[in-house]
Amino acid sequence: MKQRFRVVIRCSKCGEKYILRGRKKDSGGYETGFIRCVCGNEANLKVDVTPE
């Protein structure tokens, strides 16, 4: 079983904050199911990851 991580995503465009749980992908990055902010921003996001 893979370790889970707490992923905090903050939109730099509107300031919205999302707190999600995710797992590390084999190809790098984290899988959380997050696609885009409610303002439509997909690229300009700040991501902080900490182990659970």
ROLO-233207 format. One record per residue (C-alpha): x, y, z. Coordinates in steps of 0.02 Angstrom, whole numbers, plus 32768, in hexadecimal, padded with zeros to 4 digits. Example, Ala and Ser with C-alpha at 12.3 -4.5 7.8 and 13.67 -1.06 7.14 Angstrom:
82677F1F8186 82AC7FCB8165 
//
This chain:
800080008000 804680A97FCE 805C8134804C 7FDD81C08049 800A82788049 7FB08317807C 7FAF83887FE4 7F8584417FF8 7F62849A7F54 7F5185587F52 7F1B85B87EB8 7F89864F7E9A 7F03869F7E2D 7E6F86A57EA7 7EBA86687F4C 7E4985CE7F5E 7E9585437FC9 7E7984877FB6 7EB084048034 7EB483557FE8 7EFF82AA8006 7F6482587F7F 7FE081D17F55 808681E27EFB 808281AE7E44 8109813F7DFA 812A81C27D74 8141824C7DF6 80C482C67E3F 802C829C7EA8 7F8182567E7B 7EF582B37ED4 7E6D82BF7E51 7E7F837D7E4C 7E6783C57D9E 7E5084837DAC 7E1D850E7E21 7D6B85517E23 7DAC85EE7DCA 7DE885827D39 7EA2858C7D61 7EFF84EB7D36 7FB5851F7D2D 7FDF85A67DAC 7FCC85407E4D 803985337EE8 804484807F2B 8084844E7FD8 809483958005 80AF834580B0 80A7828D80E2 801182538147 
//
